[in-house]
């Protein structure tokens, strides 16, 4: 008995998970200050600029977190 394999290639794409939001965060590179995580990236940037005004610290690590899912491209 000969067994044959059938290979099917289905296109997929990656997309943001529909039940989640993108979260923005930032932390100072010079001290332990951290911005309040938010779904509003501009709000986090304003917090960084305010921290610079108070401390003179100019370097930040910005983090953007999102959740994704792979779906079949139909």
Number of C-alpha atoms within 10 A of each C-alpha: 3 4 5 6 6 6 6 6 6 8 9 11 10 11 12 13 14 9 7 10 14 14 16 21 22 21 18 18 13 12 11 7 13 18 19 12 15 16 14 13 17 11 16 22 17 12 15 25 16 12 17 15 11 9 11 11 15 13 13 20 11 16 13 13 11 13 13 13 10 11 12 9 9 7
